[in-house]
Amino acid sequence: MTAPRAQLEAELGGPFTALYLLPEPQCADLLELIRTAPERERIAMDAAVEATLATLPRGTRAIARVMAYGWKRTVRQRFSREERP
């Protein structure tokens, strides 16, 4: 298994002097944060859109949801059996 510092360098696209100042556990934490950032941002954006949609009148929410997410995702969200966060 590759060391977290080497994986972090590969993820960032090259060696950086500052990485050698970080201990290995902090390199591992930073690597995890970088790798999970897109998913965390997607969740935050979904929550923001849902909060905005909740302020709309009930009749326009479905139309706005389709405009925000697209038809396939809206239908999949609406009829999926798994719980959303």
BELZI-V113107 format. One record per residue. N is the residue number from 1. RES is the residue in one letter. OMEGA is omega in radians with two decimals (* if undefined). D_FIRST is the distance of its C-alpha to the first C-alpha in whole Angstrom. Layout:
N & RES & OMEGA & D_FIRST
N & RES & OMEGA & D_FIRST
This chain:
1 & M & -3.11 & 0
2 & T & 3.13 & 4
3 & A & -3.14 & 7
4 & P & -3.13 & 9
5 & R & 3.12 & 12
6 & A & 3.09 & 10
7 & Q & 3.12 & 10
8 & L & 3.08 & 13
9 & E & 3.13 & 15
10 & A & -3.14 & 14
11 & E & -3.12 & 15
12 & L & 3.07 & 18
13 & G & 3.09 & 19
14 & G & 3.12 & 19
15 & P & 3.06 & 19
16 & F & -3.11 & 21
17 & T & -3.10 & 22
18 & A & -3.14 & 22
19 & L & -3.13 & 19
20 & Y & 3.06 & 19
21 & L & -3.14 & 21
22 & L & 3.01 & 19
23 & P & -3.12 & 17
24 & E & -3.14 & 14
25 & P & 3.11 & 15
26 & Q & 3.04 & 17
27 & C & 3.12 & 15
28 & A & 3.11 & 13
29 & D & 3.13 & 16
30 & L & 3.10 & 17
31 & L & 3.12 & 15
32 & E & 3.11 & 15
33 & L & -3.14 & 19
34 & I & -3.10 & 19
35 & R & -3.11 & 17
36 & T & -3.09 & 20
37 & A & -3.13 & 23
38 & P & 3.14 & 24
39 & E & 3.12 & 25
40 & R & 3.12 & 26
41 & E & 3.10 & 28
42 & R & 3.12 & 29
43 & I & 3.13 & 30
44 & A & 3.13 & 32
45 & M & 3.08 & 34
46 & D & 3.12 & 35
47 & A & 3.12 & 36
48 & A & 3.12 & 38
49 & V & 3.13 & 40
50 & E & 3.10 & 41
51 & A & 3.10 & 42
52 & T & 3.13 & 44
53 & L & -3.13 & 45
54 & A & 3.14 & 47
55 & T & -3.13 & 49
56 & L & 3.03 & 51
57 & P & -3.02 & 54
58 & R & -3.09 & 53
59 & G & -3.10 & 54
60 & T & -3.11 & 52
61 & R & -3.10 & 49
62 & A & 3.13 & 48
63 & I & 3.14 & 49
64 & A & 3.12 & 47
65 & R & 3.09 & 44
66 & V & 3.12 & 44
67 & M & -3.10 & 45
68 & A & -3.01 & 42
69 & Y & -3.01 & 39
70 & G & -3.03 & 41
71 & W & -3.06 & 43
72 & K & -3.12 & 40
73 & R & 3.14 & 38
74 & T & 3.13 & 41
75 & V & 3.14 & 42
76 & R & 3.11 & 38
77 & Q & -3.04 & 38
78 & R & -3.03 & 42
79 & F & 3.11 & 41
80 & S & -3.12 & 38
81 & R & -3.14 & 38
82 & E & -3.12 & 34
83 & E & 3.09 & 35
84 & R & -3.14 & 34
85 & P & * & 33
